[in-house]
């Protein structure tokens, strides 16, 4: 698994968790934005260094 694939998976999971999380347990909903941020940072730093 490449870093790009991991970052995309984190972005997808981060987008789905708030929707699913608020229906099951509210603390799960807070993990989604953190995963979105982490996935975005991975993609941004990958593009920034040109690797």
N, C-alpha and C positions, 0 to 999 in steps of 0.2 A: 504494500500500500504506500503510495507516495504521499507527500505532505499535502499536495493539492487535493487528492482524494479524501484525505482525512479532514481537511478544512471544509470541503463541500459537505461531507457527512455531518460535521459539527453544525454547519449552517442549517442544514435540513432538520436535524434533531432540535436545534435551538428554535427554529420556526414552529415546529410541531408541539414542543413541550408546553408552551404557555396555553395553547388551545386545549390540549389533553389534560394538562396539569391542573387547570382551574376547575375542571369537571370532577377530578378525583381528589386531589389534595392541594391546598394552596401553596405549600412550600415547594412543590415540584414546579410550579409556574415560575419561580424565581431562577431556576436553573437555565431555562431557555434563553433569556437575555445574556447570561454569562457565556453560554455556548456560542451564541451569535457573535459576541465580542471576540471570543477566542478564535473562532473560525475566520472572522474578518482580519484579525491581527496576523494570523498565519498566512493568509493570502497576500496581505499588504506587505509583510516583511519579505515574503518570497519574491514578490515583484520588485521590491525596492533594491534587493541585492542582485537581481538578475540571474538567479539560479533556477 
